[in-house]
Amino acid sequence: MRKLLVIGFILLGLSGPGGPSSADEDKGKPRVGMTAAETRHLLGPPKRIARLILYRRHLEQWSYEEPPLRIELSCVRGQEVRIVSVHPLRSEKP
């Protein structure tokens, strides 16, 4: 019976009885796999962009002041630019 409940919560996207899902909590935050266009729409233009040019691709690092984030994007030739990692610049602890 418990396994069925766990499977049901997974399918419904709930973290537990009465609890919000992690998807609801992270709705306004950038996440791995998002495109550059989605990120710009969500956070606006970055304060600073750094690029590392490699063979047939380049990596970009976008820095934001509010919220304090550093986002790394993979730019492969012929593919859409996507987030590969998101790093908070400050601790989120109170």
N, CA, C and O of each residue as an XYZ file, in Angstrom:
376
protein
N       0.817     -1.183      0.000
C       0.000      0.000      0.000
C       0.874      1.265      0.000
O       0.585      2.228     -0.710
N       1.942      1.247      0.804
C       2.810      2.430      0.883
C       3.499      2.690     -0.451
O       3.669      3.841     -0.856
N       3.898      1.610     -1.136
C       4.539      1.769     -2.441
C       3.588      2.439     -3.424
O       4.010      3.269     -4.229
N       2.312      2.086     -3.363
C       1.328      2.708     -4.246
C       1.189      4.196     -3.959
O       1.055      4.998     -4.883
N       1.221      4.571     -2.673
C       1.152      5.986     -2.327
C       2.356      6.746     -2.855
O       2.211      7.838     -3.404
N       3.543      6.176     -2.692
C       4.758      6.823     -3.178
C       4.700      6.991     -4.689
O       5.031      8.056     -5.210
N       4.284      5.950     -5.393
C       4.169      6.029     -6.846
C       3.129      7.082     -7.239
O       3.335      7.835     -8.190
N       2.031      7.132     -6.519
C       0.999      8.141     -6.791
C       1.527      9.553     -6.599
O       1.245     10.431     -7.415
N       2.292      9.790     -5.528
C       2.863     11.115     -5.287
C       3.858     11.492     -6.379
O       3.917     12.644     -6.809
N       4.634     10.515     -6.821
C       5.590     10.777     -7.895
C       4.856     11.157     -9.176
O       5.227     12.124     -9.842
N       3.832     10.411     -9.517
C       3.071     10.692    -10.737
C       2.352     12.033    -10.666
O       2.231     12.723    -11.678
N       1.876     12.407     -9.491
C       1.173     13.678     -9.338
C       2.119     14.841     -9.111
O       1.701     15.997     -9.187
N       3.389     14.561     -8.835
C       4.371     15.621     -8.616
C       4.283     16.224     -7.223
O       4.683     17.371     -7.022
N       3.769     15.476     -6.263
C       3.666     15.978     -4.898
C       4.800     15.441     -4.057
O       5.268     14.324     -4.279
N       5.254     16.237     -3.079
C       6.336     15.784     -2.212
C       5.817     14.972     -1.032
O       6.595     14.287     -0.368
N       4.582     15.033     -0.774
C       3.995     14.305      0.334
C       2.582     14.795      0.563
O       2.121     15.694     -0.141
N       1.871     14.215      1.548
C       0.508     14.651      1.800
C       0.454     16.128      2.180
O       1.022     16.540      3.192
N      -0.227     16.910      1.369
C      -0.408     18.331      1.674
C       0.795     19.198      1.402
O       0.734     20.407      1.625
N       1.896     18.627      0.926
C       3.107     19.396      0.711
C       3.232     19.882     -0.724
O       2.760     19.222     -1.650
N       3.859     21.021     -0.908
C       4.045     21.510     -2.271
C       5.115     20.707     -2.988
O       6.024     20.165     -2.359
N       5.005     20.635     -4.288
C       6.031     19.914     -5.045
C       7.243     20.809     -5.237
O       7.143     22.032     -5.143
N       8.373     20.202     -5.501
C       9.588     20.977     -5.709
C       9.498     21.787     -6.993
O      10.176     22.806     -7.122
N       8.675     21.356     -7.949
C       8.494     22.110     -9.190
C       7.834     23.456     -8.911
O       8.172     24.450     -9.554
N       6.894     23.505     -7.959
C       6.248     24.768     -7.604
C       7.229     25.711     -6.929
O       7.181     26.920     -7.159
N       8.115     25.180     -6.101
C       9.075     26.007     -5.379
C      10.120     26.603     -6.317
O      10.580     27.723     -6.090
N      10.504     25.876     -7.366
C      11.566     26.311     -8.277
C      11.024     26.961     -9.539
O      11.770     27.135    -10.503
N       9.754     27.324     -9.563
C       9.138     27.846    -10.779
C       9.801     29.137    -11.258
O       9.960     29.319    -12.465
N      10.190     30.029    -10.365
C      10.786     31.291    -10.743
C      12.298     31.281    -10.767
O      12.917     32.341    -10.858
N      12.912     30.107    -10.687
C      14.371     30.001    -10.638
C      14.889     29.349    -11.901
O      14.248     28.451    -12.447
N      16.062     29.800    -12.376
C      16.649     29.124    -13.529
C      17.114     27.727    -13.135
O      17.519     27.501    -11.995
N      17.056     26.790    -14.079
C      17.461     25.422    -13.785
C      18.202     24.833    -14.985
O      18.091     25.335    -16.103
N      18.933     23.797    -14.747
C      19.710     23.129    -15.785
C      18.763     22.665    -16.897
O      17.709     22.085    -16.635
N      19.163     22.934    -18.139
C      18.368     22.529    -19.286
C      17.550     23.648    -19.901
O      17.091     23.524    -21.036
N      17.358     24.755    -19.160
C      16.611     25.887    -19.718
C      17.418     26.527    -20.838
O      18.648     26.485    -20.834
N      16.716     27.118    -21.793
C      17.401     27.811    -22.884
C      17.800     29.215    -22.449
O      17.328     29.724    -21.432
N      18.671     29.826    -23.230
C      19.108     31.194    -22.939
C      17.934     32.162    -23.036
O      17.834     33.096    -22.240
N      17.051     31.947    -24.002
C      15.887     32.827    -24.168
C      14.963     32.740    -22.949
O      14.468     33.763    -22.476
N      14.730     31.531    -22.442
C      13.894     31.360    -21.251
C      14.534     32.050    -20.044
O      13.840     32.663    -19.232
N      15.845     31.947    -19.934
C      16.566     32.556    -18.814
C      16.482     34.077    -18.881
O      16.235     34.730    -17.867
N      16.686     34.643    -20.067
C      16.578     36.100    -20.226
C      15.166     36.584    -19.920
O      14.984     37.645    -19.323
N      14.166     35.802    -20.332
C      12.780     36.168    -20.038
C      12.503     36.124    -18.534
O      11.763     36.953    -18.006
N      13.096     35.163    -17.863
C      12.887     34.978    -16.425
C      13.644     36.011    -15.586
O      13.079     36.581    -14.652
N      14.924     36.256    -15.911
C      15.782     37.102    -15.077
C      16.179     38.428    -15.711
O      16.705     39.304    -15.026
N      15.935     38.589    -17.006
C      16.381     39.793    -17.694
C      17.804     39.614    -18.192
O      18.381     38.533    -18.068
N      18.369     40.675    -18.758
C      19.741     40.559    -19.267
C      20.750     40.448    -18.123
O      20.560     41.062    -17.074
N      21.808     39.679    -18.313
C      22.809     39.527    -17.246
C      23.637     40.800    -17.082
O      23.795     41.576    -18.025
N      24.157     41.003    -15.887
C      25.010     42.155    -15.593
C      26.347     42.031    -16.331
O      26.892     43.018    -16.824
N      26.868     40.787    -16.397
C      28.170     40.562    -17.020
C      28.151     39.198    -17.721
O      27.576     38.234    -17.216
N      28.794     39.137    -18.898
C      28.908     37.883    -19.644
C      30.386     37.620    -19.911
O      31.100     38.496    -20.400
N      30.841     36.410    -19.589
C      32.203     35.982    -19.899
C      32.106     34.789    -20.841
O      31.262     33.914    -20.651
N      32.975     34.751    -21.864
C      32.940     33.672    -22.851
C      34.283     32.958    -22.923
O      35.343     33.580    -22.845
N      34.214     31.648    -23.072
C      35.394     30.818    -23.303
C      35.182     30.150    -24.654
O      34.282     29.324    -24.805
N      36.001     30.503    -25.629
C      35.819     30.006    -26.986
C      36.636     28.733    -27.158
O      37.833     28.699    -26.875
N      35.964     27.690    -27.625
C      36.555     26.375    -27.832
C      36.305     25.946    -29.274
O      35.680     26.678    -30.041
N      36.783     24.782    -29.637
C      36.578     24.271    -30.988
C      35.116     23.913    -31.209
O      34.580     23.054    -30.510
N      34.460     24.561    -32.174
C      33.073     24.339    -32.586
C      32.036     24.632    -31.503
O      30.877     24.247    -31.653
N      32.415     25.289    -30.440
C      31.458     25.673    -29.396
C      32.101     26.720    -28.501
O      33.295     26.999    -28.604
N      31.294     27.289    -27.625
C      31.838     28.172    -26.595
C      30.988     28.042    -25.337
O      29.829     27.630    -25.393
N      31.576     28.394    -24.221
C      30.895     28.390    -22.941
C      30.698     29.835    -22.526
O      31.569     30.678    -22.741
N      29.540     30.119    -21.926
C      29.264     31.455    -21.431
C      28.970     31.375    -19.942
O      28.408     30.398    -19.447
N      29.363     32.419    -19.251
C      29.070     32.540    -17.824
C      28.339     33.867    -17.634
O      28.899     34.935    -17.881
N      27.084     33.788    -17.193
C      26.271     34.980    -16.976
C      26.243     35.271    -15.484
O      25.998     34.373    -14.678
N      26.492     36.519    -15.114
C      26.459     36.930    -13.709
C      25.299     37.889    -13.486
O      25.096     38.829    -14.255
N      24.552     37.641    -12.436
C      23.424     38.481    -12.045
C      23.667     39.016    -10.645
O      24.225     38.326     -9.793
N      23.239     40.262    -10.413
C      23.346     40.838     -9.066
C      22.105     40.524     -8.238
O      22.210     40.273     -7.038
N      20.934     40.535     -8.867
C      19.703     40.261     -8.128
C      18.826     39.330     -8.928
O      18.285     39.771     -9.942
N      18.646     38.113     -8.565
C      19.265     37.410     -7.451
C      20.739     37.144     -7.737
O      21.127     37.012     -8.898
N      21.562     37.063     -6.700
C      22.997     36.855     -6.912
C      23.283     35.429     -7.419
O      23.336     34.472     -6.647
N      23.467     35.326     -8.749
C      23.668     34.026     -9.390
C      24.800     34.087    -10.403
O      25.125     35.144    -10.944
N      25.388     32.928    -10.642
C      26.303     32.737    -11.759
C      25.765     31.536    -12.528
O      25.638     30.441    -11.982
N      25.453     31.755    -13.799
C      24.863     30.719    -14.639
C      25.843     30.381    -15.753
O      26.360     31.274    -16.423
N      26.097     29.093    -15.950
C      26.991     28.645    -17.010
C      26.171     28.001    -18.115
O      25.325     27.144    -17.859
N      26.435     28.428    -19.365
C      25.687     27.956    -20.519
C      26.620     27.301    -21.525
O      27.757     27.735    -21.710
N      26.125     26.249    -22.173
C      26.871     25.564    -23.217
C      26.298     25.992    -24.557
O      25.096     25.881    -24.799
N      27.171     26.480    -25.421
C      26.765     26.980    -26.732
C      27.438     26.126    -27.795
O      28.555     26.416    -28.224
N      26.749     25.070    -28.216
C      27.282     24.150    -29.217
C      26.786     24.603    -30.583
O      25.609     24.917    -30.759
N      27.689     24.632    -31.534
C      27.347     25.093    -32.881
C      26.210     24.264    -33.470
O      26.286     23.036    -33.516
N      25.148     24.947    -33.923
C      24.002     24.277    -34.521
C      22.939     23.853    -33.517
O      21.906     23.315    -33.915
N      23.163     24.080    -32.224
C      22.186     23.722    -31.201
C      21.794     24.949    -30.407
O      22.475     25.974    -30.443
N      20.692     24.835    -29.691
C      20.228     25.934    -28.865
C      21.089     26.049    -27.600
O      21.512     25.043    -27.032
N      21.337     27.281    -27.175
C      22.150     27.539    -25.982
C      21.351     27.104    -24.753
O      20.196     27.495    -24.590
N      21.973     26.291    -23.886
C      21.289     25.757    -22.705
C      22.135     25.917    -21.453
O      23.364     25.951    -21.512
N      21.447     26.017    -20.312
C      22.104     26.106    -19.004
C      22.691     24.743    -18.647
O      22.026     23.715    -18.784
N      23.958     24.745    -18.183
C      24.583     23.509    -17.707
C      24.773     23.527    -16.189
O      24.882     22.467    -15.573
N      24.815     24.727    -15.573
C      24.895     24.793    -14.111
C      24.458     26.173    -13.617
O      24.588     27.177    -14.317
N      23.937     26.187    -12.387
C      23.500     27.418    -11.729
C      24.144     27.448    -10.352
O      24.032     26.492     -9.585
N      24.822     28.557    -10.040
C      25.529     28.688     -8.769
C      25.067     29.943     -8.043
O      25.219     31.043     -8.574
N      24.506     29.808     -6.843
C      24.195     31.010     -6.053
C      25.492     31.649     -5.569
O      26.430     30.948     -5.193
N      25.544     32.972     -5.578
C      26.754     33.661     -5.152
C      26.774     33.943     -3.657
O      27.828     34.241     -3.094
N      25.639     33.854     -3.025
C      25.556     34.007     -1.567
C      24.837     32.811     -0.986
O      24.078     32.125     -1.671
N      25.082     32.579      0.262
C      24.372     31.519      0.964
C      22.909     31.896      1.100
O      22.581     33.052      1.367
N      22.019     30.908      0.915
C      20.594     31.161      1.053
C      20.118     30.962      2.484
O      18.915     30.985      2.745
N      21.045     30.767      3.413
C      20.667     30.588      4.819
C      20.322     31.942      5.423
O      20.883     32.959      5.015
N      19.406     31.972      6.392
C      19.027     33.253      7.012
C      20.129     33.862      7.858
O      19.944     34.934      8.434
